[in-house]
Amino acid sequence: MPDELTILNPADESVLARVRPAGIEECDAAVARAAAAQPGWYAVAPADRARLLRRFAGLVEEDGEDLARIETANVGKPINESRADVAMVAEVFHFYAGAIDKHRGATVPVAGGVDLTFH
């Protein structure tokens, strides 16, 4: 594996960044940290999860122009497409923040999870 990767803007081949690729150990450590964090997120009350997701969506919207410019430089797509993509990301977080307390139907405990039935 190379010591460094060069990320180029596909439109003009200028250097956007130089990054050190993660190896097996770094990837394993990241997965372990995510697994360790999961019980904490699971324990967050639904209303608090919704608040956090809305806050994140707001941050995406607040920094939308910067995020769109980064996306355009990274993949070479038109800026209007990147702006639309960033707006969609924020909308997805708003949607799921709103969905947290909208579940209707019956839940039935099953091995390895929960079964949810909607009428």
C-alpha positions as CSV (number, residue, x, y, z in Angstrom):
1,M,0.0,0.0,0.0
2,P,1.4,3.5,-0.8
3,D,2.4,5.8,2.0
4,E,0.3,8.6,0.6
5,L,-2.6,9.0,-1.8
6,T,-3.0,12.1,-3.9
7,I,-6.6,13.3,-4.4
8,L,-7.0,15.2,-7.7
9,N,-9.7,17.5,-8.9
10,P,-10.9,15.7,-12.1
11,A,-11.7,19.0,-13.8
12,D,-8.2,20.4,-13.8
13,E,-6.0,17.7,-12.1
14,S,-5.0,20.1,-9.3
15,V,-4.1,18.5,-6.0
16,L,-7.0,18.7,-3.5
17,A,-5.4,16.7,-0.8
18,R,-2.7,14.2,0.1
19,V,-3.9,11.5,2.6
20,R,-2.4,8.5,4.3
21,P,-4.4,5.4,3.6
22,A,-5.7,3.4,6.5
23,G,-4.3,0.0,7.0
24,I,-6.0,-3.2,8.4
25,E,-5.2,-2.2,12.0
26,E,-6.7,1.3,11.6
27,C,-9.8,-0.1,10.0
28,D,-10.2,-2.8,12.7
29,A,-9.8,-0.1,15.4
30,A,-12.5,2.1,13.7
31,V,-14.9,-0.8,13.6
32,A,-14.2,-1.6,17.2
33,R,-14.8,2.0,18.2
34,A,-18.1,2.0,16.3
35,A,-19.2,-1.2,17.9
36,A,-18.3,0.2,21.4
37,A,-20.3,3.4,20.7
38,Q,-23.4,1.6,19.5
39,P,-24.9,0.7,22.9
40,G,-24.6,4.4,23.9
41,W,-26.5,5.5,20.8
42,Y,-29.1,2.8,21.4
43,A,-29.6,4.1,25.0
44,V,-30.4,7.7,23.7
45,A,-34.1,8.5,24.1
46,P,-36.0,8.7,20.8
47,A,-36.8,12.4,21.3
48,D,-33.1,13.1,21.9
49,R,-32.1,11.1,18.8
50,A,-34.5,13.2,16.8
51,R,-33.1,16.4,18.2
52,L,-29.5,15.3,17.4
53,L,-30.5,14.3,13.8
54,R,-32.2,17.6,13.3
55,R,-29.2,19.4,14.6
56,F,-26.9,17.5,12.2
57,A,-29.3,18.3,9.3
58,G,-29.1,22.0,10.3
59,L,-25.3,21.9,10.2
60,V,-25.4,20.3,6.8
61,E,-27.7,23.1,5.6
62,E,-25.5,25.7,7.3
63,D,-22.4,24.5,5.6
64,G,-24.2,23.4,2.4
65,E,-22.3,25.7,0.0
66,D,-18.9,24.6,1.3
67,L,-19.9,20.9,1.2
68,A,-21.2,21.3,-2.4
69,R,-18.0,22.9,-3.5
70,I,-16.0,20.1,-1.9
71,E,-18.1,17.5,-3.7
72,T,-17.8,19.3,-7.0
73,A,-14.0,19.6,-6.7
74,N,-13.8,15.9,-5.6
75,V,-15.9,14.3,-8.3
76,G,-16.1,17.0,-11.1
77,K,-19.9,17.3,-11.2
78,P,-21.7,20.6,-11.8
79,I,-22.1,22.8,-8.7
80,N,-25.9,22.8,-9.0
81,E,-25.9,19.0,-8.8
82,S,-23.7,19.1,-5.7
83,R,-26.0,21.6,-4.1
84,A,-29.0,19.4,-4.8
85,D,-27.1,16.4,-3.3
86,V,-26.2,18.3,-0.2
87,A,-29.8,19.5,0.2
88,M,-31.0,15.9,-0.2
89,V,-28.6,14.8,2.6
90,A,-30.1,17.3,4.9
91,E,-33.6,16.3,4.0
92,V,-32.9,12.6,4.7
93,F,-31.7,13.5,8.2
94,H,-34.8,15.7,8.7
95,F,-37.0,12.8,7.5
96,Y,-35.5,10.3,9.8
97,A,-35.6,12.7,12.7
98,G,-39.3,13.1,12.1
99,A,-39.9,9.4,11.7
100,I,-38.5,8.5,15.1
101,D,-41.8,9.1,16.9
102,K,-44.1,8.2,14.0
103,H,-44.0,4.4,14.2
104,R,-47.4,3.0,14.3
105,G,-48.5,-0.6,14.5
106,A,-47.7,-3.5,16.7
107,T,-44.2,-4.6,17.6
108,V,-43.5,-8.2,18.4
109,P,-40.2,-9.3,19.9
110,V,-38.4,-11.9,17.8
111,A,-35.0,-13.5,18.0
112,G,-32.4,-11.0,17.0
113,G,-34.6,-8.0,16.7
114,V,-38.1,-6.6,16.5
115,D,-40.9,-7.3,14.0
116,L,-43.0,-4.3,13.2
117,T,-46.4,-4.7,11.6
118,F,-48.4,-1.8,10.0
119,H,-52.1,-1.9,9.3
